[in-house]
Amino acid sequence: RVMLSESRLRSLPMIPVRDVSLLLVLALVSCTARMPPPPQTSDLEVTLLGTGDPTPLLERFGPATLIQAGNTSVLVDAGRGVMQRLYQIGVRTDDIDAIFLTHLHSDHVVGLVDLWLTGWVIEGRATPLVVYGPPGTQAMMQHLRAAYNFDIAIRTAESRRSPEGIRVQVVEIDDGFLWSRDGTEVRAFFVDHEPVEPAFGFRLTHNGRSVTLSGDTRYSENLIANARGTDLLIHEVAEAPARLRQRRAEIPRLAHHTQAADAGRVFSVVAPRLAVYAHLVFMGGLGPDDLIPLTRETYAGPLVVGTDLMQISVGEQLLVRQWPAIAPSQVFD
């Protein structure tokens, strides 16, 4: 187990670019080292576990967001690397009360099997995994159980792991579905990710504060209606140069997602205390630095481009921390 402090990182020697193998080792260490849990400063904490797209990047894993509300923890989506990110921040799978899936595209669920199996094999989870998702979720989990039946049978026989820990409880949801536990509510609503139907966004409310997640969507009036008055709006974004945006109806990665200017229109109507981009999709050489200028064409309010392991505390103020803390925190009223 490797832990690198900020001071230790600063003391590392300069490495010649030609030493590619050593650079790769350091990159892998930085992505897999386990770090102490970030401090909680409010009773509603949001951690962006993964902010990427299907591209297998080390710095941006697949879509996944952890929300810790009082004594309740929920996970929204389970993209690539979700288990590694949870391990990094010291959160066990049996700490998670429920998993909510926005839709069944592979980049949003490919990490679910790792979370399900590794949580049982390595952590010794003794309670079922609870998953809420669109129609098709039950069949997906049944087929995964069949696919890994050999592994499950061998590990159960050899180590006497709890049979409860490998069980999955699935509830297939619809528009308006409401989940409630210990003063925390999660409500599902339709968004527009055609041809994927249904696709959901979620709004979590706890102690008078709220977080809304868009899921994958184009500009959506139903998202706007369900997000009004939210403290924090976490929204997807897909961007490309103007020459490609002009043809976006022909390009699925643009046609089925929200461009920055349209996201800005959503933010302007919803007026969240803070808008955060997560699940970043890029084409044509654009990147994260292009998002804020493009959004400012239609939105002037508080805005942050999310990064993996960014934590947002939602309270009287909204505190945004890069983690591990290598840059000053940002505070929003």
C-alpha angles and dihedrals in degrees: 000000000000127000121183118192122207091253090049091050091052091051095054113114122250110266123214111244090231090069093081096161093058091047090054092050092052091048091053092047091052091051098045106034112117113237132194114266114271115252116264113228100174138022091255114062126171122196120189100217094177131011103171139098130237091296107109098237122164094215096048118041124189124295113292132138127190118205119191112193114177105301093344127090126188133178123213112205127343111228129169114313098016092131092052092050093049089049090050093056095041098247116142123211090242088059088066114088097192142358118217120199119204092200140328103262107137096243089062097048108025091099093052094084091052092049091047098047102032092046087057099039101040105024096035094231108195099186129072121265108247114214129182117191148135124292107296095045093102093051091046092054093044091054091047089053089052092046093054097035093114093053092045093050094049095047092046092052096043103044105019092234116181112276087212091062093062094048120103123206109205127193117184110214141203138198111306095020110158127203120187135184133159095342095317120114129190119192124191124214136176121261129185111259096140129209084031107079125209106022120164142211120198136216118200119196126190131164093344094310127105143197122196124197120197099204112200111330149137118233100313129193089194090056089052091050092051096041099051112125094013119146095216127025116193109194137180121233138193121192139182138160117287093258089061096039088058088061097040094126087066096046114073095202088060101030094057097043139055123264119218096254091052091046087053089055089053091049092048092056097039093043097199119188085242134008119204128190116222131161094044117200119187137183136179098026098303120137145177094294090064096058103076096049090049092047092049088068088076108013133050101177134101111308136169131183106227125233130191112281093014108150125207121194113204114205137103083327129021112239118197117197130183106217127247084034105246095142135043116277118251119228125202126187 
